[in-house]
Amino acid sequence: MSQIKGKKIVLAVTGSIAAYKAAYLCSLLKKRGADIYPVMTPNATFFLGPATLSSLAGNKTIVRQYEQGEKIYHISLARSADAVVIAPASANTISKLARGICDNFLTTTALSADCPVLIAPAMNHRMYLEDSVRENIKILSGTGKYLFIGPQTGDLACGEKGLGKMSEPEAIADRLCFLLVRGKDLEGKKVLISAGGTREYIDPVRYISNLSSGKMGAALAEEAAFRGADRVVLVTASGEPNSGRVEKIKVQTSKEMKEKMLDFFDDADITIMAAAVSDIVPEQSFDYKLTKKDDILSKLKFKLNQNILNILASEKKPGQLLVGFAAEYGLDMENVQNKKKNNIDAVIANDISRKDSGMGSEYNEVTMLIGDGRAGKLEKAKKRIIARKIWDSLIENLIDKGKT
């Protein structure tokens, strides 16, 4: 119960016969000490009166978009909440969220939130098993922001029996406790992450780079913010974090990335080098565009680049955690093992020879070497989900054991 006490929870109710259970859930969360802000879709009011939730919560139930007289109240409410719970969640609302449709106060609030959004579906089993609904649930689950509980198999309002019954309020409250605990995993920590493929300029219009999208680093930064880190800094050559709680520092070259990483490194508790930094750089960068008559080939000379991860490792202080990424063409674990040295606490390797994951993809599949070198594989999933599992592993094997 202590996880909920004093927390600001948005309780969102959609148009489902299971809406009556939201009243009990509201009462249950209130008794556990949560500060409840009820939100209803217009259709939900056909099943449950707004006044009921207002009385139970002690805060006015919002139904209409601009009911508070504050045009952007959905933003301020969403940004100040510790969690949003949508219970019950209809197929209609789930589908709207998956497609970014904001046509009522509930959907605009949920889409604006940086905090976890716990969704408890409730609908006829045929609706729940419909391909389009399942696809929308998959889309939301893949973002890492939306988490689902249920539905359960049982007697439905239509008289049929099947998979579509909303989870019981006690189970929803318990799951919410778990999410709020996870939201404190990195409390008090300052996190620094690099992302994206650097650009090493030959002249003003030509450069050497790679296919890195920066999505893995951005996902790791979002998850760190999601888990309550005091500060999250993302130094990125590409990749946009969705969370407004992530500080983004934009760079292009490896030199710029090194300088910015060193600027923030001394103050960081946890640093993850997820960027794909170019291994080679031009010996000379020209300030004009080379042409054929300049004998381009004779001027193209390269040298090995500095290794930013090794530089950080040499600067690392006791109590700091340093994690590196290894982009391997065909997963050579011996090569990965060799990279896990020089004061580096963990190495995360992904096979870039695969076409269905890794660089430029929405998906990833990685192998982690943590601590004493134990390998653990994270099966292919959306990068946001891989980021969550990476943090799970780092927290369990290093952070909780006092490494930082």
C-alpha positions as CSV (number, residue, x, y, z in Angstrom):
1,M,0.0,0.0,0.0
2,S,2.9,2.4,0.7
3,Q,3.6,2.5,-3.0
4,I,0.3,4.1,-3.7
5,K,0.1,6.5,-0.7
6,G,0.3,10.1,-1.8
7,K,0.5,9.2,-5.5
8,K,-1.4,11.2,-8.1
9,I,-3.5,8.7,-10.1
10,V,-5.7,9.5,-13.1
11,L,-8.5,7.0,-13.1
12,A,-10.0,6.9,-16.6
13,V,-13.3,5.2,-17.4
14,T,-14.6,4.4,-20.8
15,G,-18.0,3.3,-22.2
16,S,-18.3,-0.3,-20.9
17,I,-20.8,-2.1,-18.7
18,A,-17.8,-2.8,-16.5
19,A,-17.7,0.9,-15.6
20,Y,-19.5,0.1,-12.3
21,K,-16.3,-1.6,-11.2
22,A,-14.4,1.7,-11.6
23,A,-16.3,3.0,-8.6
24,Y,-15.0,0.2,-6.4
25,L,-11.5,0.6,-7.8
26,C,-11.6,4.4,-7.1
27,S,-12.7,3.6,-3.5
28,L,-10.0,1.0,-3.1
29,L,-7.2,3.3,-4.3
30,K,-8.5,6.1,-2.2
31,K,-8.4,3.9,0.9
32,R,-4.8,3.0,0.1
33,G,-4.0,6.7,0.2
34,A,-3.8,7.7,-3.5
35,D,-4.9,11.1,-4.8
36,I,-7.5,10.2,-7.5
37,Y,-8.4,12.4,-10.5
38,P,-11.3,10.8,-12.3
39,V,-11.7,11.2,-16.1
40,M,-14.6,9.7,-18.1
41,T,-15.4,9.5,-21.8
42,P,-18.9,10.9,-22.7
43,N,-20.0,7.3,-23.4
44,A,-18.9,6.2,-20.0
45,T,-21.5,8.5,-18.4
46,F,-24.3,6.2,-19.8
47,F,-23.0,3.5,-17.4
48,L,-21.8,5.4,-14.4
49,G,-22.6,8.9,-13.1
50,P,-19.7,11.4,-12.9
51,A,-20.9,12.5,-9.5
52,T,-20.3,9.0,-8.1
53,L,-16.6,9.1,-9.0
54,S,-16.3,12.7,-7.8
55,S,-17.7,11.9,-4.4
56,L,-15.5,8.8,-4.0
57,A,-12.3,10.5,-5.3
58,G,-12.7,13.9,-3.7
59,N,-11.8,15.5,-7.0
60,K,-14.1,16.6,-9.8
61,T,-14.7,14.1,-12.6
62,I,-13.7,15.5,-16.0
63,V,-15.7,14.5,-19.0
64,R,-15.7,17.4,-21.5
65,Q,-12.4,18.5,-23.1
66,Y,-12.4,22.1,-21.7
67,E,-14.5,21.5,-18.7
68,Q,-11.9,23.0,-16.3
69,G,-11.8,26.3,-18.3
70,E,-8.1,25.6,-18.8
71,K,-7.4,24.8,-22.5
72,I,-4.4,22.6,-21.8
73,Y,-5.5,21.0,-18.6
74,H,-5.0,17.5,-20.2
75,I,-1.3,18.3,-20.5
76,S,-0.8,19.6,-17.0
77,L,-2.8,16.8,-15.5
78,A,-1.0,14.1,-17.5
79,R,2.5,15.5,-16.8
80,S,1.9,15.7,-13.0
81,A,0.4,12.2,-12.7
82,D,2.3,9.3,-11.3
83,A,0.2,6.8,-13.3
84,V,-2.9,6.7,-15.5
85,V,-5.3,3.7,-15.1
86,I,-7.9,3.1,-17.8
87,A,-10.4,0.7,-16.3
88,P,-12.5,-0.4,-18.0
89,A,-10.9,0.2,-21.4
90,S,-13.2,-0.3,-24.4
91,A,-12.1,-1.5,-27.8
92,N,-12.9,2.0,-29.1
93,T,-10.6,3.8,-26.7
94,I,-7.8,1.3,-27.1
95,S,-8.0,1.7,-30.9
96,K,-8.0,5.5,-30.6
97,L,-4.9,5.5,-28.5
98,A,-3.1,3.1,-30.9
99,R,-3.8,5.4,-33.8
100,G,-3.2,8.7,-32.0
101,I,-6.8,9.9,-32.1
102,C,-7.5,12.6,-29.5
103,D,-11.2,13.4,-29.6
104,N,-12.0,13.6,-25.9
105,F,-10.3,14.5,-22.6
106,L,-9.4,10.9,-21.8
107,T,-7.5,10.2,-25.0
108,T,-5.7,13.5,-25.0
109,T,-4.6,13.0,-21.4
110,A,-3.4,9.4,-21.9
111,L,-1.4,10.3,-25.1
112,S,0.2,13.3,-23.3
113,A,1.3,11.3,-20.3
114,D,5.0,10.5,-19.6
115,C,4.0,8.1,-16.8
116,P,2.9,4.5,-17.0
117,V,-0.6,4.0,-18.5
118,L,-2.2,0.8,-17.1
119,I,-5.0,-0.5,-19.3
120,A,-7.7,-3.0,-18.2
121,P,-9.7,-4.1,-21.3
122,A,-13.3,-5.0,-21.0
123,M,-15.4,-6.0,-24.0
124,N,-17.2,-8.9,-25.7
125,H,-14.8,-11.7,-26.4
126,R,-15.4,-11.5,-30.2
127,M,-14.4,-7.9,-30.1
128,Y,-11.3,-8.6,-28.0
129,L,-10.2,-11.4,-30.4
130,E,-10.9,-9.3,-33.5
131,D,-7.6,-8.9,-35.5
132,S,-7.8,-5.1,-35.6
133,V,-8.2,-4.8,-31.8
134,R,-5.4,-7.3,-31.2
135,E,-3.2,-5.3,-33.6
136,N,-3.9,-2.1,-31.7
137,I,-3.1,-3.7,-28.4
138,K,0.2,-5.0,-29.9
139,I,1.0,-1.4,-31.0
140,L,0.4,0.0,-27.6
141,S,2.3,-2.7,-25.8
142,G,5.3,-2.2,-28.1
143,T,5.7,1.4,-26.9
144,G,6.6,0.4,-23.4
145,K,4.4,3.2,-22.0
146,Y,1.1,1.3,-22.1
147,L,0.8,-1.8,-20.0
148,F,-2.1,-4.2,-20.0
149,I,-3.8,-6.3,-17.3
150,G,-6.3,-8.8,-18.4
151,P,-8.9,-9.3,-19.6
152,Q,-10.2,-12.5,-17.8
153,T,-12.4,-15.3,-19.0
154,G,-15.8,-15.2,-17.5
155,D,-19.5,-14.4,-17.9
156,L,-20.0,-11.3,-20.1
157,A,-22.8,-8.7,-20.0
158,C,-24.2,-10.0,-23.3
159,G,-24.9,-13.4,-21.7
160,E,-22.0,-15.1,-23.4
161,K,-18.9,-16.5,-21.7
162,G,-15.4,-15.7,-23.0
163,L,-12.2,-13.7,-22.8
164,G,-13.2,-10.1,-22.3
165,K,-14.1,-9.6,-18.6
166,M,-12.3,-6.8,-16.9
167,S,-9.7,-7.8,-14.2
168,E,-10.9,-7.4,-10.7
169,P,-10.1,-4.0,-9.0
170,E,-7.9,-5.7,-6.4
171,A,-5.7,-7.1,-9.1
172,I,-5.5,-3.8,-10.9
173,A,-4.6,-2.0,-7.7
174,D,-1.8,-4.6,-7.0
175,R,-0.4,-4.2,-10.5
176,L,-0.4,-0.5,-10.1
177,C,1.6,-0.9,-6.9
178,F,4.2,-2.9,-8.9
179,L,4.4,-0.2,-11.6
180,L,4.9,2.5,-9.0
181,V,7.7,0.5,-7.4
182,R,9.3,0.1,-10.8
183,G,8.9,3.9,-11.2
184,K,11.4,4.3,-8.3
185,D,14.0,1.9,-9.6
186,L,16.3,4.7,-10.7
187,E,15.3,7.3,-8.1
188,G,18.2,9.5,-7.1
189,K,20.3,8.4,-10.1
190,K,21.6,10.5,-12.9
191,V,21.8,8.7,-16.3
192,L,23.8,9.6,-19.4
193,I,23.2,7.8,-22.7
194,S,24.6,8.2,-26.2
195,A,22.7,7.3,-29.3
196,G,22.8,7.3,-33.1
197,G,25.4,7.1,-35.8
198,T,28.0,9.9,-35.9
199,R,28.8,11.8,-39.1
200,E,32.5,12.2,-40.0
201,Y,32.7,15.0,-42.6
202,I,35.0,14.8,-45.6
203,D,33.8,18.1,-46.9
204,P,30.7,20.3,-46.3
205,V,28.4,17.8,-48.2
206,R,30.0,14.4,-47.8
207,Y,30.5,12.3,-44.7
208,I,31.0,8.8,-43.4
209,S,28.3,7.4,-41.2
210,N,26.2,4.2,-40.6
211,L,22.6,3.0,-40.5
212,S,22.1,3.6,-36.8
213,S,18.8,5.3,-36.1
214,G,19.4,6.1,-32.5
215,K,16.1,4.4,-31.5
216,M,17.8,2.0,-29.1
217,G,19.5,4.8,-27.1
218,A,16.4,6.9,-27.2
219,A,14.4,4.0,-25.8
220,L,16.9,3.4,-23.0
221,A,16.6,7.1,-22.1
222,E,12.8,7.0,-22.1
223,E,12.8,3.9,-19.9
224,A,15.3,5.5,-17.5
225,A,12.9,8.5,-17.2
226,F,10.0,6.1,-16.8
227,R,11.8,4.5,-13.8
228,G,12.2,7.8,-11.9
229,A,15.8,8.8,-12.7
230,D,16.5,12.3,-11.3
231,R,18.1,13.3,-14.6
232,V,18.4,11.7,-18.0
233,V,20.7,13.2,-20.6
234,L,20.7,11.8,-24.1
235,V,23.6,12.8,-26.3
236,T,22.4,11.8,-29.8
237,A,23.5,12.0,-33.4
238,S,20.0,10.7,-34.3
239,G,16.9,9.5,-32.5
240,E,14.2,11.4,-30.8
241,P,13.1,10.5,-27.3
242,N,9.3,10.6,-26.8
243,S,9.6,11.5,-23.1
244,G,9.7,15.2,-22.2
245,R,11.7,14.3,-19.1
246,V,14.7,13.4,-21.3
247,E,17.3,16.2,-21.9
248,K,18.4,15.9,-25.5
249,I,21.8,17.1,-26.6
250,K,22.2,17.1,-30.4
251,V,25.6,16.3,-31.9
252,Q,26.9,15.2,-35.3
253,T,30.5,14.2,-35.2
254,S,32.3,11.7,-32.9
255,K,34.4,14.7,-31.6
256,E,31.3,16.5,-30.6
257,M,29.9,13.4,-29.0
258,K,33.0,12.8,-27.0
259,E,33.1,16.4,-25.7
260,K,29.5,16.3,-24.6
261,M,29.8,12.9,-23.0
262,L,32.8,14.1,-21.0
263,D,30.9,17.2,-20.0
264,F,28.2,15.2,-18.3
265,F,30.1,12.0,-17.4
266,D,31.6,13.2,-14.1
267,D,28.1,13.8,-12.7
268,A,26.5,10.6,-14.1
269,D,25.8,7.6,-11.9
270,I,25.1,5.4,-14.9
271,T,26.4,5.8,-18.5
272,I,25.4,3.8,-21.5
273,M,27.3,4.2,-24.8
274,A,24.6,3.0,-27.2
275,A,25.8,5.2,-30.1
276,A,27.3,3.8,-33.2
277,V,30.5,5.8,-33.3
278,S,32.4,5.7,-36.6
279,D,35.6,3.5,-36.3
280,I,37.4,5.7,-38.9
281,V,37.5,9.4,-39.6
282,P,39.1,11.4,-42.5
283,E,42.6,12.6,-41.8
284,Q,41.5,15.9,-43.1
285,S,38.1,17.6,-43.4
286,F,37.9,20.1,-46.2
287,D,36.0,23.3,-45.9
288,Y,35.0,23.3,-49.5
289,K,33.3,20.7,-51.7
290,L,35.9,18.5,-53.4
291,T,35.4,18.1,-57.1
292,K,36.8,15.7,-59.7
293,K,39.4,18.1,-60.8
294,D,40.7,18.2,-57.1
295,D,41.7,14.6,-57.6
296,I,39.3,13.4,-54.9
297,L,40.8,9.9,-54.5
298,S,44.2,11.2,-53.6
299,K,42.8,13.4,-50.9
300,L,40.6,10.6,-49.2
301,K,42.8,9.4,-46.4
302,F,41.5,8.0,-43.1
303,K,42.7,7.2,-39.7
304,L,41.3,5.1,-36.7
305,N,38.9,7.1,-34.5
306,Q,39.2,7.5,-30.8
307,N,37.2,5.0,-28.7
308,I,34.8,7.1,-26.6
309,L,33.8,4.1,-24.4
310,N,37.5,3.5,-23.5
311,I,38.0,7.2,-22.8
312,L,35.1,7.2,-20.4
313,A,36.4,4.0,-18.8
314,S,39.7,5.7,-18.1
315,E,37.8,8.5,-16.4
316,K,35.4,6.3,-14.5
317,K,35.3,6.8,-10.7
318,P,34.3,4.3,-8.0
319,G,30.5,4.0,-7.8
320,Q,29.9,4.8,-11.5
321,L,28.4,2.3,-13.8
322,L,29.5,2.1,-17.4
323,V,27.8,0.0,-20.1
324,G,28.9,-0.3,-23.7
325,F,27.2,-1.6,-26.9
326,A,28.8,-3.8,-29.5
327,A,27.5,-3.9,-33.0
328,E,28.6,-7.3,-34.3
329,Y,28.2,-8.7,-37.8
330,G,27.4,-12.2,-36.9
331,L,27.6,-12.5,-33.1
332,D,31.2,-13.4,-32.2
333,M,31.0,-13.8,-28.4
334,E,34.8,-14.0,-28.0
335,N,35.1,-10.6,-29.6
336,V,32.3,-9.3,-27.3
337,Q,34.1,-10.8,-24.3
338,N,37.2,-8.9,-25.3
339,K,35.3,-5.6,-25.3
340,K,34.1,-6.2,-21.7
341,K,37.2,-5.0,-20.0
342,N,39.0,-1.8,-19.0
343,N,36.6,-0.8,-16.3
344,I,33.4,-1.6,-18.3
345,D,30.6,-3.2,-16.2
346,A,28.5,-4.6,-19.0
347,V,28.5,-5.0,-22.8
348,I,25.3,-5.4,-24.8
349,A,25.8,-7.0,-28.2
350,N,23.5,-7.1,-31.2
351,D,23.9,-8.9,-34.5
352,I,23.8,-6.2,-37.2
353,S,23.9,-8.8,-40.0
354,R,20.2,-9.5,-39.4
355,K,17.7,-7.7,-41.6
356,D,14.7,-8.0,-39.1
357,S,16.3,-6.2,-36.2
358,G,19.2,-4.0,-35.1
359,M,20.4,-0.9,-36.9
360,G,17.6,1.1,-38.5
361,S,14.9,-1.3,-37.3
362,E,12.1,-0.9,-34.7
363,Y,13.2,-4.2,-33.3
364,N,16.3,-5.5,-31.6
365,E,17.6,-8.8,-30.2
366,V,20.6,-8.5,-27.9
367,T,23.0,-10.6,-25.8
368,M,24.2,-9.0,-22.5
369,L,27.5,-9.7,-20.7
370,I,27.1,-8.4,-17.2
371,G,29.4,-8.3,-14.2
372,D,31.4,-11.5,-14.1
373,G,30.7,-12.2,-17.8
374,R,27.5,-14.2,-17.6
375,A,25.7,-14.0,-20.9
376,G,22.0,-13.5,-21.2
377,K,20.0,-13.2,-24.4
378,L,17.0,-10.9,-24.8
379,E,14.8,-12.3,-27.6
380,K,13.6,-10.1,-30.5
381,A,11.1,-7.4,-29.5
382,K,10.4,-3.7,-30.0
383,K,13.4,-1.6,-28.9
384,R,11.3,0.0,-26.2
385,I,10.6,-3.4,-24.7
386,I,14.3,-4.5,-25.1
387,A,15.2,-1.2,-23.2
388,R,12.9,-2.2,-20.4
389,K,14.5,-5.7,-20.1
390,I,18.0,-4.2,-20.3
391,W,17.2,-1.9,-17.3
392,D,15.7,-4.9,-15.5
393,S,18.9,-6.8,-15.9
394,L,21.2,-3.9,-15.0
395,I,19.1,-3.1,-11.9
396,E,19.0,-6.7,-10.8
397,N,22.6,-7.6,-11.4
398,L,24.5,-4.4,-10.8
399,I,22.5,-1.5,-9.3
400,D,20.6,-3.4,-6.6
401,K,23.9,-5.2,-5.6
402,G,25.5,-1.9,-4.8
403,K,27.6,-1.5,-7.9
404,T,26.3,2.1,-8.1
